């Protein structure tokens, strides 16, 4: 019986190490850098490697902008799909899902002026 408990302890320890390593690898990125979430941020993700679980921080003036999580057609057409999550705090923190992630500002003309980003998270 002691061998069974020892094996369970080793398995539990391995699981804890795996969970911890996932947490350690998560990164936080401020969208747009020091300038924050604003116009012409469409190119901001270039050269960066994102992983599922990384956090994007969107800093902006509430009332002047927002952040909307959209799908590819919403991103391409600068349209907010029904049921899309809209953030308005000015200090939004959003975790990346595995795969493609799309964000726009849906204030009139903002997305069309480059206030949108597409990020792939491995």
Protein Blocks (a to p, Z undefined) as FASTA:
>chain_A
ZZmmmmmmmmmmmmmmmmmmmmmmpccddehijnopaehklmmmgopacdehiacddddd
ehjaccddddfklmmnopacehiacdfklpaccdddehjdddddfbehklmnopacdddd
ZZ
